[in-house]
């Protein structure tokens, strides 16, 4: 039996996720998604922050704020 950390497990890579209002749907199975701001992996069971409009995941509230701040010079 394969455990959660076995490299040959189909759940060990990056997941593809469709972000919905208040929920998300896994399109391609995996163990994590990447934060759109920091690039750090976020385990799916810990995913709390995302943008439906941008279809991006965020690791923390600070990453959300960083993404939403207007870029300097715009």
For each residue, the residues with C-beta under 8 A, 3 or more apart:
1:
2: 6 8 9
3: 6 9
4: 9 11 12 31
5: 9 12
6: 2 3 9 12
7: 12
8: 2 12
9: 2 3 4 5 6 12
10: 13 29 30
11: 4 29 30 31
12: 4 5 6 7 8 9 30 31
13: 10 30 31
14: 30 31 32 33 34 41
15: 26 27 28 29 30 31 32 33 44
16: 26 27 28 30
17: 24 25 26 27 33 44 47 50 57
18: 24 25 27 55
19: 24 50 51 52 55 56 57
20: 23 24 25 52
21: 52
22:
23: 20
24: 17 18 19 20 47 50
25: 17 18 20
26: 15 16 17 29 30 44
27: 15 16 17 18
28: 15 16
29: 10 11 15 26
30: 10 11 12 13 14 15 16 26 33 44
31: 4 11 12 13 14 15 43 44
32: 14 15 41 42 43 44
33: 14 15 17 30 41 42 44 47 57
34: 14 39 40 41 42 57
35: 38 39 40 41 42 57 58 59 60 63
36: 51 54 56 57 58 63 67
37: 58 59 63 66 67
38: 35 59 63
39: 34 35
40: 34 35 59
41: 14 32 33 34 35
42: 32 33 34 35 46 47 57 59
43: 31 32 46 47
44: 15 17 26 30 31 32 33 47
45:
46: 42 43
47: 17 24 33 42 43 44 50 57
48:
49: 57 58 59 60 61 63 64
50: 17 19 24 47 55 56 57 58
51: 19 36 54 55 56 58 64 67
52: 19 20 21 55
53:
54: 36 51 67
55: 18 19 50 51 52
56: 19 36 50 51 67
57: 17 19 33 34 35 36 42 47 49 50
58: 35 36 37 49 50 51 61 63 64 67
59: 35 37 38 40 42 49 63
60: 35 49 63 64
61: 49 58 64 65
62: 65 66
63: 35 36 37 38 49 58 59 60 66 67
64: 49 51 58 60 61 67 68
65: 61 62 68 69
66: 37 62 63 69
67: 36 37 51 54 56 58 63 64
68: 64 65
69: 65 66
70: 74
71: 74
72:
73:
74: 70 71
